[in-house]
Amino acid sequence: MGLAKAIGGPAFDMNGHMQDRIDERRAAVLLGLPESELRRYSRASGLGHLENDDKGQKVVFTYEELRRLCLLVAQSSK
């Protein structure tokens, strides 16, 4: 299974535009972390933010926040 399939494919809005945010589940897959570990890094660093959707609140990340989380995770694994 390809990565795009594993994370639900590219994130597009209803108008077909690529989104500038990624949800917690997809972020965890991209970073190779369990969601619980991603949440721990997110809380410790203050990266990510809550957004409301039709299913309630969810944590989302910008691609810049993902880049910063990736650097943080890489540094902590040394």
C-alpha positions as MATLAB code, in Angstrom:
seq = 'MGLAKAIGGPAFDMNGHMQDRIDERRAAVLLGLPESELRRYSRASGLGHLENDDKGQKVVFTYEELRRLCLLVAQSSK';
ca = [
       0.000    0.000    0.000;
       1.421    3.405   -0.937;
       1.811    6.253    1.530;
      -0.902    8.355   -0.130;
      -3.330    5.447    0.251;
      -2.254    4.825    3.868;
      -2.966    8.412    4.870;
      -6.127    8.763    2.850;
      -4.535   10.398   -0.182;
      -3.679   14.054   -0.612;
      -5.722   16.444    1.493;
      -8.039   18.502   -0.701;
     -10.928   20.722    0.305;
     -14.383   20.504   -1.255;
     -13.330   22.855   -4.065;
     -10.407   20.655   -5.076;
      -7.747   22.936   -3.578;
      -4.926   21.371   -1.629;
      -5.322   22.051    2.094;
      -2.632   23.828    4.073;
      -3.376   21.804    7.223;
      -3.142   18.133    8.029;
      -5.038   16.243   10.709;
      -3.475   14.406   13.615;
      -3.879   10.919   12.145;
      -2.189   11.828    8.873;
       0.540   13.747   10.675;
       1.306   10.699   12.823;
       1.606    8.488    9.737;
       3.874   10.970    7.963;
       6.147   11.261   10.997;
       6.086    7.517   11.692;
       4.734    7.990   15.214;
       1.771    6.618   17.112;
      -0.886    9.309   17.599;
      -0.286    9.264   21.361;
       3.400   10.076   20.842;
       2.541   12.839   18.375;
       0.156   14.324   20.959;
       2.931   14.274   23.562;
       5.333   16.138   21.268;
       2.568   18.518   20.224;
       1.680   19.437   23.803;
       5.314   19.768   24.879;
       6.187   22.043   21.958;
       2.921   23.958   21.633;
       2.687   22.978   17.966;
      -0.669   22.170   16.392;
      -4.009   23.716   17.175;
      -7.640   22.768   17.643;
     -10.149   23.277   14.861;
     -13.854   22.543   14.850;
     -15.453   20.474   12.133;
     -18.763   18.674   11.753;
     -17.477   15.822   13.960;
     -16.242   18.049   16.798;
     -12.793   19.323   17.642;
      -9.613   17.913   16.169;
      -5.933   18.776   16.297;
      -4.471   19.957   13.004;
      -0.992   20.981   11.928;
       0.334   23.269    9.249;
       3.128   21.888    7.109;
       5.527   24.270    8.880;
       4.434   22.853   12.242;
       5.011   19.340   10.893;
       8.499   20.329    9.776;
       9.258   21.685   13.241;
       7.832   18.564   14.914;
       9.960   16.399   12.645;
      13.088   18.285   13.743;
      12.058   17.972   17.385;
      11.461   14.222   17.083;
      14.773   13.734   15.268;
      16.681   15.673   17.940;
      15.077   13.737   20.776;
      16.018   10.390   19.225;
      19.754   11.155   19.350;
];
